Amino acid sequence: MKKKGQKMIFSGAGMSDIAADLRTLVDFEEKRIPLKELSRLIDRNLVPHLMRYDSPGFQSFFNAPPERGAALGARLALRHNQGVTNWHVSPGGAMLEELCCRALCRLFGFPEGADAAFMYCGTYANLQALYMALHRHAERCGFNLAEKGLAGFQGSAPPAVAASEQAHFSLRHAVRTLGLGEEGLISIPVDANHRLDIERLDETLDAVKKKGRQEVFCLVATAGTTSTGSVDPILPAVEACRRADIWLHVDGAYGLAYSLVPEFAPLFRGYEQADSVSWDPHKQLGVPIPNSLLFARRGRDFDRLAIYGEYFNRRDDPHPNPGLKSLPSTRPLSALPLVASLRHQGMDGVRRRLRAPLRAVKKAAERLRQDPDIELVNEPETGVLCFRIVPPGVPEPELEALQRSIYEKARSDRTRSISITEVNGKTVLRLVAVSPRVTEDALLETVSVLRRWSRVLRGRRGSSGG
Ligand SMILES: Cc1ncc(COP(=O)(O)O)c(C=O)c1O
């Protein structure tokens, strides 16, 4: 039951009720709707069914409410030049994007010569990074991937990417899209805290080499995994990639932002030596989607993406052209919301905003560690807390079903949103804190609600003889 004063996180309605409310919005052959009326219709029929990312109870995914500076930047981009492709489409936009990319390279400590490009999302940033890595591999094999495609690898071992078993599924999209197939994604086991196991990495790379049936050209280390927020050991990964002479991509889509917080920075040490790094300001920074970046330690690696045209993106054009560093021609002016957000908060404000949820998660974990009915599944390194509710006396096979039932019950709750994931083959409950509104108290309150449901569910099962 909803406590008095507790804010609803969404209507709680089910699929058929939501579909019924929305149908009128997609009656495209109906008569036109004046703006005021349309606004009322959307407020009434859609908004209650949207999730409140600004609620302390939103503890399920990496979405944050828009930061005020970012929202201002997004409004201004929409009003003026929402698209920035090159100088001729938006001179100020193209210049702002280039300056922003260089300034971010400095902020994150990449070496001289590094560069970045705005992307639509972390998935595309990872895909492009792997494309750039594959391109370099092809060059080392003596041909140009852009011209010959995968046929150029005929006669050599099929190229493969290695990543931990906790890496994001966007890498599966990447190897599929690049034509390597999922067999081209080699899985490395993880250590006790779900980070890439560096010893097993060396073993795996050696074994693949000895067999000679595949050739690993790239390792992906994850700086903040999706399931548990764990940070792979990046510096040892840098060294392993140097020894093996392969490309290192760091997937920092979720976690890289936390390297800006001094007390968390040591976890991320070494990312600036990777060949490429992805980052999503549209996650915890609250910059409107799409806002994502790909960094390259050698900015010239982006040259592999450039396609010049006659009427557009001419080779002899001296103006800044961020559109040559990625695939899309039509690209949003994502630099403006990001710049506006960072300048509005100041870096001290940004660090405070990032630090708060990380501390909340760590403190909540410390409190829960004492509780006999809670089994912590991860030692939180960033903003994700995974655990199981393990009431004394409940046998292991029933615990799996219990976590699932608790989650099912949580799905209909109108005051909080949580998630589940699988760790070491077990279903676990997962709480995420990205916005500063998700405090230690908010997390602990969720755990007590889940406990209460666990008791009710077990009581029901007991009374039905199950
Ligand atoms: C580690 C990691 N990489 C990549 C992605 C994909 O990012 P996007 O959702 O922006 O495509 C995510 C998304 O959560 C992620 O957590």
The ligand as an SDF file (V2000), in Angstrom:
LIG
                    3D

 16 16  0  0  0  0  0  0  0  0999 V2000
   28.3970   -0.9210  -19.7700 C   0  0  0  0  0  0  0  0  0  0  0  0
   27.4270   -0.4920  -20.8180 C   0  0  0  0  0  0  0  0  0  0  0  0
   27.8300   -0.4230  -22.0960 N   0  0  0  0  0  0  0  0  0  0  0  0
   27.0120   -0.0460  -23.0830 C   0  0  0  0  0  0  0  0  0  0  0  0
   25.7030    0.2750  -22.8240 C   0  0  0  0  0  0  0  0  0  0  0  0
   24.7900    0.6820  -23.9400 C   0  0  0  0  0  0  0  0  0  0  0  0
   24.5320    2.0390  -23.8680 O   0  0  0  0  0  0  0  0  0  0  0  0
   23.2510    2.6740  -24.6000 P   0  0  0  0  0  0  0  0  0  0  0  0
   22.0810    2.1980  -23.8120 O   0  0  0  0  0  0  0  0  0  0  0  0
   23.5090    4.1380  -24.5140 O   0  0  0  0  0  0  0  0  0  0  0  0
   23.2520    2.1460  -25.9910 O   0  0  0  0  0  0  0  0  0  0  0  0
   25.2200    0.2100  -21.5120 C   0  0  0  0  0  0  0  0  0  0  0  0
   23.8140    0.5170  -21.1900 C   0  0  0  0  0  0  0  0  0  0  0  0
   23.3560    0.4200  -20.0980 O   0  0  0  0  0  0  0  0  0  0  0  0
   26.1070   -0.1850  -20.4800 C   0  0  0  0  0  0  0  0  0  0  0  0
   25.7080   -0.2750  -19.2090 O   0  0  0  0  0  0  0  0  0  0  0  0
  1  2  1  0
  2  3  1  0
  2 15  2  0
  3  4  2  0
  4  5  1  0
  5  6  1  0
  5 12  2  0
  6  7  1  0
  7  8  1  0
  8  9  2  0
  8 10  1  0
  8 11  1  0
 12 13  1  0
 12 15  1  0
 13 14  2  0
 15 16  1  0
M  END
$$$$
